[in-house]
Amino acid sequence: MCFSFRLSILLFSYSAIQLFSYSAIQLFSYSAIQLFSYSAIQLFSYSAIQLFSQIKHYLLQLSGNKP
């Protein structure tokens, strides 16, 4: 009786830990990937727009036209 009770508690705690750690890892990795890709896209598009406007400004200065 005592052994089976300990065994059932052990199995329950093991499955709870497995379930919690799996869902936590899934949630963390999903949200980290989402956050990283979103911020990377935002940052890249913003810096690309900035870079193109800088190049346009520089080319206008080279050609003699003041923007």
PQR file with spaces between the fields and no chain letter, atoms N, CA, C, O and H, PARSE charges and radii, in Angstrom:
ATOM       1  N    MET     1       0.828   -1.198    0.000 -0.4000 1.5000
ATOM       2  CA   MET     1       0.000    0.000    0.000 -0.0000 2.0000
ATOM       3  C    MET     1       0.869    1.257    0.000  0.5500 1.7000
ATOM       4  O    MET     1       0.664    2.164   -0.807 -0.5500 1.4000
ATOM       5  N    CYS     2       1.821    1.299    0.895 -0.4000 1.5000
ATOM       6  CA   CYS     2       2.692    2.464    1.007 -0.0000 2.0000
ATOM       7  C    CYS     2       3.555    2.621   -0.244  0.5500 1.7000
ATOM       8  O    CYS     2       3.777    3.732   -0.724 -0.5500 1.4000
ATOM       9  H    CYS     2       1.988    0.562    1.551  0.4000 1.0000
ATOM      10  N    PHE     3       4.033    1.500   -0.757 -0.4000 1.5000
ATOM      11  CA   PHE     3       4.882    1.531   -1.948 -0.0000 2.0000
ATOM      12  C    PHE     3       4.099    2.017   -3.167  0.5500 1.7000
ATOM      13  O    PHE     3       4.597    2.834   -3.941 -0.5500 1.4000
ATOM      14  H    PHE     3       3.852    0.597   -0.367  0.4000 1.0000
ATOM      15  N    SER     4       2.880    1.516   -3.337 -0.4000 1.5000
ATOM      16  CA   SER     4       2.091    1.936   -4.494 -0.0000 2.0000
ATOM      17  C    SER     4       1.667    3.396   -4.372  0.5500 1.7000
ATOM      18  O    SER     4       1.548    4.096   -5.377 -0.5500 1.4000
ATOM      19  H    SER     4       2.475    0.852   -2.709  0.4000 1.0000
ATOM      20  N    PHE     5       1.440    3.853   -3.152 -0.4000 1.5000
ATOM      21  CA   PHE     5       1.099    5.258   -2.944 -0.0000 2.0000
ATOM      22  C    PHE     5       2.280    6.152   -3.313  0.5500 1.7000
ATOM      23  O    PHE     5       2.105    7.174   -3.976 -0.5500 1.4000
ATOM      24  H    PHE     5       1.536    3.284   -2.335  0.4000 1.0000
ATOM      25  N    ARG     6       3.472    5.771   -2.887 -0.4000 1.5000
ATOM      26  CA   ARG     6       4.676    6.526   -3.247 -0.0000 2.0000
ATOM      27  C    ARG     6       4.902    6.496   -4.754  0.5500 1.7000
ATOM      28  O    ARG     6       5.271    7.501   -5.361 -0.5500 1.4000
ATOM      29  H    ARG     6       3.614    4.940   -2.348  0.4000 1.0000
ATOM      30  N    LEU     7       4.678    5.343   -5.337 -0.4000 1.5000
ATOM      31  CA   LEU     7       4.871    5.206   -6.778 -0.0000 2.0000
ATOM      32  C    LEU     7       3.898    6.091   -7.559  0.5500 1.7000
ATOM      33  O    LEU     7       4.273    6.727   -8.545 -0.5500 1.4000
ATOM      34  H    LEU     7       4.379    4.526   -4.844  0.4000 1.0000
ATOM      35  N    SER     8       2.648    6.122   -7.105 -0.4000 1.5000
ATOM      36  CA   SER     8       1.671    6.963   -7.808 -0.0000 2.0000
ATOM      37  C    SER     8       1.996    8.444   -7.644  0.5500 1.7000
ATOM      38  O    SER     8       1.821    9.216   -8.587 -0.5500 1.4000
ATOM      39  H    SER     8       2.343    5.606   -6.305  0.4000 1.0000
ATOM      40  N    ILE     9       2.463    8.853   -6.476 -0.4000 1.5000
ATOM      41  CA   ILE     9       2.866   10.252   -6.285 -0.0000 2.0000
ATOM      42  C    ILE     9       4.071   10.571   -7.162  0.5500 1.7000
ATOM      43  O    ILE     9       4.146   11.642   -7.763 -0.5500 1.4000
ATOM      44  H    ILE     9       2.605    8.226   -5.710  0.4000 1.0000
ATOM      45  N    LEU    10       5.002    9.644   -7.230 -0.4000 1.5000
ATOM      46  CA   LEU    10       6.191    9.840   -8.061 -0.0000 2.0000
ATOM      47  C    LEU    10       5.802    9.969   -9.536  0.5500 1.7000
ATOM      48  O    LEU    10       6.296   10.856  -10.232 -0.5500 1.4000
ATOM      49  H    LEU    10       4.942    8.773   -6.741  0.4000 1.0000
ATOM      50  N    LEU    11       4.933    9.103  -10.004 -0.4000 1.5000
ATOM      51  CA   LEU    11       4.491    9.168  -11.398 -0.0000 2.0000
ATOM      52  C    LEU    11       3.721   10.447  -11.683  0.5500 1.7000
ATOM      53  O    LEU    11       3.889   11.056  -12.739 -0.5500 1.4000
ATOM      54  H    LEU    11       4.532    8.382   -9.439  0.4000 1.0000
ATOM      55  N    PHE    12       2.885   10.849  -10.749 -0.4000 1.5000
ATOM      56  CA   PHE    12       2.114   12.073  -10.934 -0.0000 2.0000
ATOM      57  C    PHE    12       3.025   13.288  -10.999  0.5500 1.7000
ATOM      58  O    PHE    12       2.869   14.136  -11.878 -0.5500 1.4000
ATOM      59  H    PHE    12       2.749   10.354   -9.891  0.4000 1.0000
ATOM      60  N    SER    13       3.976   13.377  -10.072 -0.4000 1.5000
ATOM      61  CA   SER    13       4.875   14.530  -10.064 -0.0000 2.0000
ATOM      62  C    SER    13       5.750   14.534  -11.320  0.5500 1.7000
ATOM      63  O    SER    13       6.026   15.593  -11.885 -0.5500 1.4000
ATOM      64  H    SER    13       4.102   12.688   -9.359  0.4000 1.0000
ATOM      65  N    TYR    14       6.186   13.344  -11.755 -0.4000 1.5000
ATOM      66  CA   TYR    14       6.997   13.257  -12.966 -0.0000 2.0000
ATOM      67  C    TYR    14       6.207   13.735  -14.185  0.5500 1.7000
ATOM      68  O    TYR    14       6.725   14.501  -14.997 -0.5500 1.4000
ATOM      69  H    TYR    14       5.961   12.484  -11.296  0.4000 1.0000
ATOM      70  N    SER    15       4.959   13.286  -14.315 -0.4000 1.5000
ATOM      71  CA   SER    15       4.165   13.703  -15.472 -0.0000 2.0000
ATOM      72  C    SER    15       3.834   15.191  -15.403  0.5500 1.7000
ATOM      73  O    SER    15       3.787   15.866  -16.432 -0.5500 1.4000
ATOM      74  H    SER    15       4.539   12.663  -13.655  0.4000 1.0000
ATOM      75  N    ALA    16       3.603   15.706  -14.192 -0.4000 1.5000
ATOM      76  CA   ALA    16       3.322   17.135  -14.060 -0.0000 2.0000
ATOM      77  C    ALA    16       4.542   17.965  -14.450  0.5500 1.7000
ATOM      78  O    ALA    16       4.420   18.987  -15.125 -0.5500 1.4000
ATOM      79  H    ALA    16       3.641   15.158  -13.356  0.4000 1.0000
ATOM      80  N    ILE    17       5.718   17.514  -14.019 -0.4000 1.5000
ATOM      81  CA   ILE    17       6.951   18.229  -14.377 -0.0000 2.0000
ATOM      82  C    ILE    17       7.194   18.161  -15.883  0.5500 1.7000
ATOM      83  O    ILE    17       7.575   19.154  -16.502 -0.5500 1.4000
ATOM      84  H    ILE    17       5.817   16.684  -13.471  0.4000 1.0000
ATOM      85  N    GLN    18       6.972   16.992  -16.463 -0.4000 1.5000
ATOM      86  CA   GLN    18       7.147   16.832  -17.903 -0.0000 2.0000
ATOM      87  C    GLN    18       6.204   17.759  -18.671  0.5500 1.7000
ATOM      88  O    GLN    18       6.620   18.458  -19.594 -0.5500 1.4000
ATOM      89  H    GLN    18       6.662   16.185  -15.960  0.4000 1.0000
ATOM      90  N    LEU    19       4.953   17.753  -18.282 -0.4000 1.5000
ATOM      91  CA   LEU    19       3.957   18.570  -18.955 -0.0000 2.0000
ATOM      92  C    LEU    19       4.276   20.049  -18.808  0.5500 1.7000
ATOM      93  O    LEU    19       4.201   20.803  -19.777 -0.5500 1.4000
ATOM      94  H    LEU    19       4.615   17.185  -17.531  0.4000 1.0000
ATOM      95  N    PHE    20       4.629   20.460  -17.611 -0.4000 1.5000
ATOM      96  CA   PHE    20       4.926   21.870  -17.373 -0.0000 2.0000
ATOM      97  C    PHE    20       6.156   22.307  -18.143  0.5500 1.7000
ATOM      98  O    PHE    20       6.149   23.352  -18.794 -0.5500 1.4000
ATOM      99  H    PHE    20       4.690   19.847  -16.823  0.4000 1.0000
ATOM     100  N    SER    21       7.217   21.507  -18.072 -0.4000 1.5000
ATOM     101  CA   SER    21       8.445   21.918  -18.751 -0.0000 2.0000
ATOM     102  C    SER    21       8.244   21.923  -20.266  0.5500 1.7000
ATOM     103  O    SER    21       8.762   22.804  -20.953 -0.5500 1.4000
ATOM     104  H    SER    21       7.223   20.658  -17.544  0.4000 1.0000
ATOM     105  N    TYR    22       7.504   20.959  -20.790 -0.4000 1.5000
ATOM     106  CA   TYR    22       7.269   20.922  -22.232 -0.0000 2.0000
ATOM     107  C    TYR    22       6.460   22.137  -22.680  0.5500 1.7000
ATOM     108  O    TYR    22       6.807   22.789  -23.665 -0.5500 1.4000
ATOM     109  H    TYR    22       7.083   20.243  -20.232  0.4000 1.0000
ATOM     110  N    SER    23       5.382   22.441  -21.958 -0.4000 1.5000
ATOM     111  CA   SER    23       4.565   23.581  -22.366 -0.0000 2.0000
ATOM     112  C    SER    23       5.298   24.896  -22.168  0.5500 1.7000
ATOM     113  O    SER    23       5.127   25.827  -22.955 -0.5500 1.4000
ATOM     114  H    SER    23       5.100   21.911  -21.158  0.4000 1.0000
ATOM     115  N    ALA    24       6.120   24.983  -21.114 -0.4000 1.5000
ATOM     116  CA   ALA    24       6.882   26.211  -20.896 -0.0000 2.0000
ATOM     117  C    ALA    24       7.908   26.413  -22.001  0.5500 1.7000
ATOM     118  O    ALA    24       8.087   27.528  -22.492 -0.5500 1.4000
ATOM     119  H    ALA    24       6.258   24.226  -20.474  0.4000 1.0000
ATOM     120  N    ILE    25       8.582   25.332  -22.393 -0.4000 1.5000
ATOM     121  CA   ILE    25       9.571   25.435  -23.475 -0.0000 2.0000
ATOM     122  C    ILE    25       8.883   25.798  -24.794  0.5500 1.7000
ATOM     123  O    ILE    25       9.376   26.640  -25.545 -0.5500 1.4000
ATOM     124  H    ILE    25       8.437   24.427  -21.995  0.4000 1.0000
ATOM     125  N    GLN    26       7.760   25.167  -25.064 -0.4000 1.5000
ATOM     126  CA   GLN    26       7.025   25.464  -26.294 -0.0000 2.0000
ATOM     127  C    GLN    26       6.584   26.926  -26.321  0.5500 1.7000
ATOM     128  O    GLN    26       6.771   27.624  -27.317 -0.5500 1.4000
ATOM     129  H    GLN    26       7.360   24.483  -24.454  0.4000 1.0000
ATOM     130  N    LEU    27       6.005   27.372  -25.228 -0.4000 1.5000
ATOM     131  CA   LEU    27       5.503   28.743  -25.155 -0.0000 2.0000
ATOM     132  C    LEU    27       6.634   29.737  -25.268  0.5500 1.7000
ATOM     133  O    LEU    27       6.529   30.727  -25.992 -0.5500 1.4000
ATOM     134  H    LEU    27       5.853   26.805  -24.419  0.4000 1.0000
ATOM     135  N    PHE    28       7.722   29.476  -24.552 -0.4000 1.5000
ATOM     136  CA   PHE    28       8.851   30.404  -24.573 -0.0000 2.0000
ATOM     137  C    PHE    28       9.479   30.465  -25.956  0.5500 1.7000
ATOM     138  O    PHE    28       9.739   31.551  -26.474 -0.5500 1.4000
ATOM     139  H    PHE    28       7.807   28.672  -23.964  0.4000 1.0000
ATOM     140  N    SER    29       9.725   29.308  -26.555 -0.4000 1.5000
ATOM     141  CA   SER    29      10.385   29.323  -27.853 -0.0000 2.0000
ATOM     142  C    SER    29       9.483   29.944  -28.915  0.5500 1.7000
ATOM     143  O    SER    29       9.963   30.669  -29.786 -0.5500 1.4000
ATOM     144  H    SER    29       9.514   28.425  -26.134  0.4000 1.0000
ATOM     145  N    TYR    30       8.176   29.665  -28.852 -0.4000 1.5000
ATOM     146  CA   TYR    30       7.259   30.252  -29.827 -0.0000 2.0000
ATOM     147  C    TYR    30       7.222   31.763  -29.691  0.5500 1.7000
ATOM     148  O    TYR    30       7.328   32.484  -30.683 -0.5500 1.4000
ATOM     149  H    TYR    30       7.786   29.076  -28.145  0.4000 1.0000
ATOM     150  N    SER    31       7.073   32.245  -28.460 -0.4000 1.5000
ATOM     151  CA   SER    31       6.984   33.691  -28.272 -0.0000 2.0000
ATOM     152  C    SER    31       8.315   34.366  -28.570  0.5500 1.7000
ATOM     153  O    SER    31       8.338   35.488  -29.075 -0.5500 1.4000
ATOM     154  H    SER    31       6.987   31.660  -27.654  0.4000 1.0000
ATOM     155  N    ALA    32       9.428   33.696  -28.263 -0.4000 1.5000
ATOM     156  CA   ALA    32      10.738   34.281  -28.559 -0.0000 2.0000
ATOM     157  C    ALA    32      10.946   34.384  -30.065  0.5500 1.7000
ATOM     158  O    ALA    32      11.450   35.394  -30.558 -0.5500 1.4000
ATOM     159  H    ALA    32       9.410   32.785  -27.852  0.4000 1.0000
ATOM     160  N    ILE    33      10.559   33.346  -30.792 -0.4000 1.5000
ATOM     161  CA   ILE    33      10.691   33.367  -32.249 -0.0000 2.0000
ATOM     162  C    ILE    33       9.800   34.458  -32.852  0.5500 1.7000
ATOM     163  O    ILE    33      10.224   35.205  -33.734 -0.5500 1.4000
ATOM     164  H    ILE    33      10.150   32.527  -30.391  0.4000 1.0000
ATOM     165  N    GLN    34       8.561   34.535  -32.362 -0.4000 1.5000
ATOM     166  CA   GLN    34       7.642   35.553  -32.860 -0.0000 2.0000
ATOM     167  C    GLN    34       8.182   36.952  -32.598  0.5500 1.7000
ATOM     168  O    GLN    34       8.196   37.802  -33.489 -0.5500 1.4000
ATOM     169  H    GLN    34       8.216   33.928  -31.645  0.4000 1.0000
ATOM     170  N    LEU    35       8.626   37.182  -31.364 -0.4000 1.5000
ATOM     171  CA   LEU    35       9.122   38.494  -30.982 -0.0000 2.0000
ATOM     172  C    LEU    35      10.372   38.848  -31.762  0.5500 1.7000
ATOM     173  O    LEU    35      10.511   39.969  -32.251 -0.5500 1.4000
ATOM     174  H    LEU    35       8.615   36.492  -30.640  0.4000 1.0000
ATOM     175  N    PHE    36      11.288   37.887  -31.879 -0.4000 1.5000
ATOM     176  CA   PHE    36      12.540   38.157  -32.575 -0.0000 2.0000
ATOM     177  C    PHE    36      12.291   38.445  -34.051  0.5500 1.7000
ATOM     178  O    PHE    36      12.838   39.403  -34.595 -0.5500 1.4000
ATOM     179  H    PHE    36      11.176   36.977  -31.482  0.4000 1.0000
ATOM     180  N    SER    37      11.468   37.621  -34.703 -0.4000 1.5000
ATOM     181  CA   SER    37      11.253   37.824  -36.130 -0.0000 2.0000
ATOM     182  C    SER    37      10.516   39.135  -36.385  0.5500 1.7000
ATOM     183  O    SER    37      10.820   39.845  -37.343 -0.5500 1.4000
ATOM     184  H    SER    37      11.023   36.842  -34.261  0.4000 1.0000
ATOM     185  N    TYR    38       9.544   39.456  -35.527 -0.4000 1.5000
ATOM     186  CA   TYR    38       8.818   40.712  -35.701 -0.0000 2.0000
ATOM     187  C    TYR    38       9.748   41.903  -35.525  0.5500 1.7000
ATOM     188  O    TYR    38       9.744   42.819  -36.347 -0.5500 1.4000
ATOM     189  H    TYR    38       9.296   38.879  -34.749  0.4000 1.0000
ATOM     190  N    SER    39      10.542   41.899  -34.467 -0.4000 1.5000
ATOM     191  CA   SER    39      11.428   43.037  -34.225 -0.0000 2.0000
ATOM     192  C    SER    39      12.529   43.112  -35.281  0.5500 1.7000
ATOM     193  O    SER    39      12.952   44.204  -35.660 -0.5500 1.4000
ATOM     194  H    SER    39      10.545   41.155  -33.799  0.4000 1.0000
ATOM     195  N    ALA    40      12.995   41.950  -35.760 -0.4000 1.5000
ATOM     196  CA   ALA    40      14.015   41.962  -36.798 -0.0000 2.0000
ATOM     197  C    ALA    40      13.462   42.536  -38.099  0.5500 1.7000
ATOM     198  O    ALA    40      14.138   43.311  -38.775 -0.5500 1.4000
ATOM     199  H    ALA    40      12.651   41.063  -35.453  0.4000 1.0000
ATOM     200  N    ILE    41      12.243   42.159  -38.447 -0.4000 1.5000
ATOM     201  CA   ILE    41      11.615   42.692  -39.659 -0.0000 2.0000
ATOM     202  C    ILE    41      11.398   44.203  -39.536  0.5500 1.7000
ATOM     203  O    ILE    41      11.670   44.963  -40.465 -0.5500 1.4000
ATOM     204  H    ILE    41      11.694   41.529  -37.898  0.4000 1.0000
ATOM     205  N    GLN    42      10.897   44.621  -38.356 -0.4000 1.5000
ATOM     206  CA   GLN    42      10.679   46.043  -38.127 -0.0000 2.0000
ATOM     207  C    GLN    42      11.986   46.813  -38.230  0.5500 1.7000
ATOM     208  O    GLN    42      12.061   47.840  -38.904 -0.5500 1.4000
ATOM     209  H    GLN    42      10.675   44.004  -37.601  0.4000 1.0000
ATOM     210  N    LEU    43      13.015   46.310  -37.559 -0.4000 1.5000
ATOM     211  CA   LEU    43      14.308   46.981  -37.537 -0.0000 2.0000
ATOM     212  C    LEU    43      14.916   47.019  -38.934  0.5500 1.7000
ATOM     213  O    LEU    43      15.453   48.043  -39.358 -0.5500 1.4000
ATOM     214  H    LEU    43      12.955   45.475  -37.012  0.4000 1.0000
ATOM     215  N    PHE    44      14.829   45.905  -39.641 -0.4000 1.5000
ATOM     216  CA   PHE    44      15.424   45.845  -40.975 -0.0000 2.0000
ATOM     217  C    PHE    44      14.713   46.800  -41.932  0.5500 1.7000
ATOM     218  O    PHE    44      15.366   47.530  -42.678 -0.5500 1.4000
ATOM     219  H    PHE    44      14.394   45.074  -39.297  0.4000 1.0000
ATOM     220  N    SER    45      13.386   46.798  -41.915 -0.4000 1.5000
ATOM     221  CA   SER    45      12.671   47.673  -42.842 -0.0000 2.0000
ATOM     222  C    SER    45      12.918   49.136  -42.504  0.5500 1.7000
ATOM     223  O    SER    45      13.051   49.969  -43.400 -0.5500 1.4000
ATOM     224  H    SER    45      12.856   46.205  -41.309  0.4000 1.0000
ATOM     225  N    TYR    46      12.978   49.451  -41.208 -0.4000 1.5000
ATOM     226  CA   TYR    46      13.248   50.832  -40.810 -0.0000 2.0000
ATOM     227  C    TYR    46      14.645   51.257  -41.242  0.5500 1.7000
ATOM     228  O    TYR    46      14.820   52.350  -41.782 -0.5500 1.4000
ATOM     229  H    TYR    46      12.869   48.774  -40.480  0.4000 1.0000
ATOM     230  N    SER    47      15.639   50.407  -41.011 -0.4000 1.5000
ATOM     231  CA   SER    47      17.006   50.773  -41.373 -0.0000 2.0000
ATOM     232  C    SER    47      17.172   50.822  -42.894  0.5500 1.7000
ATOM     233  O    SER    47      17.950   51.627  -43.406 -0.5500 1.4000
ATOM     234  H    SER    47      15.497   49.519  -40.573  0.4000 1.0000
ATOM     235  N    ALA    48      16.446   49.965  -43.617 -0.4000 1.5000
ATOM     236  CA   ALA    48      16.526   50.008  -45.079 -0.0000 2.0000
ATOM     237  C    ALA    48      15.942   51.312  -45.610  0.5500 1.7000
ATOM     238  O    ALA    48      16.499   51.910  -46.530 -0.5500 1.4000
ATOM     239  H    ALA    48      15.814   49.311  -43.200  0.4000 1.0000
ATOM     240  N    ILE    49      14.828   51.755  -45.039 -0.4000 1.5000
ATOM     241  CA   ILE    49      14.223   53.026  -45.454 -0.0000 2.0000
ATOM     242  C    ILE    49      15.173   54.178  -45.147  0.5500 1.7000
ATOM     243  O    ILE    49      15.360   55.077  -45.966 -0.5500 1.4000
ATOM     244  H    ILE    49      14.375   51.269  -44.291  0.4000 1.0000
ATOM     245  N    GLN    50      15.768   54.143  -43.962 -0.4000 1.5000
ATOM     246  CA   GLN    50      16.723   55.177  -43.582 -0.0000 2.0000
ATOM     247  C    GLN    50      17.910   55.194  -44.535  0.5500 1.7000
ATOM     248  O    GLN    50      18.358   56.257  -44.964 -0.5500 1.4000
ATOM     249  H    GLN    50      15.617   53.412  -43.296  0.4000 1.0000
ATOM     250  N    LEU    51      18.416   54.003  -44.865 -0.4000 1.5000
ATOM     251  CA   LEU    51      19.578   53.896  -45.740 -0.0000 2.0000
ATOM     252  C    LEU    51      19.256   54.426  -47.132  0.5500 1.7000
ATOM     253  O    LEU    51      20.061   55.150  -47.717 -0.5500 1.4000
ATOM     254  H    LEU    51      18.052   53.139  -44.516  0.4000 1.0000
ATOM     255  N    PHE    52      18.093   54.078  -47.666 -0.4000 1.5000
ATOM     256  CA   PHE    52      17.721   54.561  -48.987 -0.0000 2.0000
ATOM     257  C    PHE    52      17.550   56.076  -49.005  0.5500 1.7000
ATOM     258  O    PHE    52      17.935   56.738  -49.968 -0.5500 1.4000
ATOM     259  H    PHE    52      17.439   53.490  -47.190  0.4000 1.0000
ATOM     260  N    SER    53      16.975   56.617  -47.946 -0.4000 1.5000
ATOM     261  CA   SER    53      16.817   58.067  -47.917 -0.0000 2.0000
ATOM     262  C    SER    53      18.169   58.758  -47.799  0.5500 1.7000
ATOM     263  O    SER    53      18.367   59.828  -48.375 -0.5500 1.4000
ATOM     264  H    SER    53      16.662   56.079  -47.164  0.4000 1.0000
ATOM     265  N    GLN    54      19.104   58.161  -47.058 -0.4000 1.5000
ATOM     266  CA   GLN    54      20.454   58.720  -46.960 -0.0000 2.0000
ATOM     267  C    GLN    54      21.164   58.676  -48.311  0.5500 1.7000
ATOM     268  O    GLN    54      21.832   59.634  -48.702 -0.5500 1.4000
ATOM     269  H    GLN    54      18.943   57.292  -46.590  0.4000 1.0000
ATOM     270  N    ILE    55      21.013   57.548  -49.025 -0.4000 1.5000
ATOM     271  CA   ILE    55      21.639   57.418  -50.347 -0.0000 2.0000
ATOM     272  C    ILE    55      21.043   58.434  -51.314  0.5500 1.7000
ATOM     273  O    ILE    55      21.770   59.060  -52.085 -0.5500 1.4000
ATOM     274  H    ILE    55      20.470   56.770  -48.707  0.4000 1.0000
ATOM     275  N    LYS    56      19.742   58.598  -51.275 -0.4000 1.5000
ATOM     276  CA   LYS    56      19.081   59.575  -52.154 -0.0000 2.0000
ATOM     277  C    LYS    56      19.572   60.986  -51.850  0.5500 1.7000
ATOM     278  O    LYS    56      19.852   61.767  -52.759 -0.5500 1.4000
ATOM     279  H    LYS    56      19.151   58.090  -50.648  0.4000 1.0000
ATOM     280  N    HIS    57      19.670   61.298  -50.579 -0.4000 1.5000
ATOM     281  CA   HIS    57      20.157   62.608  -50.149 -0.0000 2.0000
ATOM     282  C    HIS    57      21.595   62.830  -50.632  0.5500 1.7000
ATOM     283  O    HIS    57      21.930   63.906  -51.127 -0.5500 1.4000
ATOM     284  H    HIS    57      19.442   60.663  -49.840  0.4000 1.0000
ATOM     285  N    TYR    58      22.427   61.818  -50.487 -0.4000 1.5000
ATOM     286  CA   TYR    58      23.828   61.904  -50.904 -0.0000 2.0000
ATOM     287  C    TYR    58      23.930   62.069  -52.422  0.5500 1.7000
ATOM     288  O    TYR    58      24.731   62.870  -52.904 -0.5500 1.4000
ATOM     289  H    TYR    58      22.154   60.943  -50.086  0.4000 1.0000
ATOM     290  N    LEU    59      23.124   61.315  -53.177 -0.4000 1.5000
ATOM     291  CA   LEU    59      23.160   61.424  -54.638 -0.0000 2.0000
ATOM     292  C    LEU    59      22.661   62.784  -55.098  0.5500 1.7000
ATOM     293  O    LEU    59      23.181   63.340  -56.066 -0.5500 1.4000
ATOM     294  H    LEU    59      22.473   60.665  -52.785  0.4000 1.0000
ATOM     295  N    LEU    60      21.670   63.318  -54.423 -0.4000 1.5000
ATOM     296  CA   LEU    60      21.198   64.655  -54.771 -0.0000 2.0000
ATOM     297  C    LEU    60      22.273   65.700  -54.499  0.5500 1.7000
ATOM     298  O    LEU    60      22.423   66.653  -55.262 -0.5500 1.4000
ATOM     299  H    LEU    60      21.248   62.866  -53.637  0.4000 1.0000
ATOM     300  N    GLN    61      23.012   65.524  -53.421 -0.4000 1.5000
ATOM     301  CA   GLN    61      24.100   66.462  -53.129 -0.0000 2.0000
ATOM     302  C    GLN    61      25.213   66.337  -54.170  0.5500 1.7000
ATOM     303  O    GLN    61      25.804   67.341  -54.570 -0.5500 1.4000
ATOM     304  H    GLN    61      22.890   64.749  -52.801  0.4000 1.0000
ATOM     305  N    LEU    62      25.502   65.104  -54.609 -0.4000 1.5000
ATOM     306  CA   LEU    62      26.533   64.917  -55.621 -0.0000 2.0000
ATOM     307  C    LEU    62      26.138   65.542  -56.954  0.5500 1.7000
ATOM     308  O    LEU    62      26.981   66.110  -57.649 -0.5500 1.4000
ATOM     309  H    LEU    62      25.022   64.289  -54.284  0.4000 1.0000
ATOM     310  N    SER    63      24.875   65.442  -57.310 -0.4000 1.5000
ATOM     311  CA   SER    63      24.437   65.977  -58.592 -0.0000 2.0000
ATOM     312  C    SER    63      24.271   67.492  -58.553  0.5500 1.7000
ATOM     313  O    SER    63      24.064   68.110  -59.597 -0.5500 1.4000
ATOM     314  H    SER    63      24.190   64.981  -56.746  0.4000 1.0000
ATOM     315  N    GLY    64      24.355   68.095  -57.389 -0.4000 1.5000
ATOM     316  CA   GLY    64      24.283   69.541  -57.293 -0.0000 2.0000
ATOM     317  C    GLY    64      22.922   70.053  -56.883  0.5500 1.7000
ATOM     318  O    GLY    64      22.771   71.245  -56.618 -0.5500 1.4000
ATOM     319  H    GLY    64      24.523   67.593  -56.541  0.4000 1.0000
ATOM     320  N    ASN    65      21.923   69.184  -56.823 -0.4000 1.5000
ATOM     321  CA   ASN    65      20.593   69.617  -56.401 -0.0000 2.0000
ATOM     322  C    ASN    65      20.510   69.573  -54.875  0.5500 1.7000
ATOM     323  O    ASN    65      20.866   68.570  -54.255 -0.5500 1.4000
ATOM     324  H    ASN    65      22.045   68.215  -57.039  0.4000 1.0000
ATOM     325  N    LYS    66      20.052   70.635  -54.296 -0.4000 1.5000
ATOM     326  CA   LYS    66      19.880   70.650  -52.850 -0.0000 2.0000
ATOM     327  C    LYS    66      18.473   70.149  -52.537  0.5500 1.7000
ATOM     328  O    LYS    66      17.498   70.654  -53.095 -0.5500 1.4000
ATOM     329  H    LYS    66      19.764   71.449  -54.800  0.4000 1.0000
ATOM     330  N    PRO    67      18.362   69.176  -51.662 -0.5600 1.5000
ATOM     331  CA   PRO    67      17.020   68.648  -51.352  0.2800 2.0000
ATOM     332  C    PRO    67      16.206   69.630  -50.521  0.5500 1.7000
ATOM     333  O    PRO    67      15.060   69.343  -50.175 -0.5500 1.4000
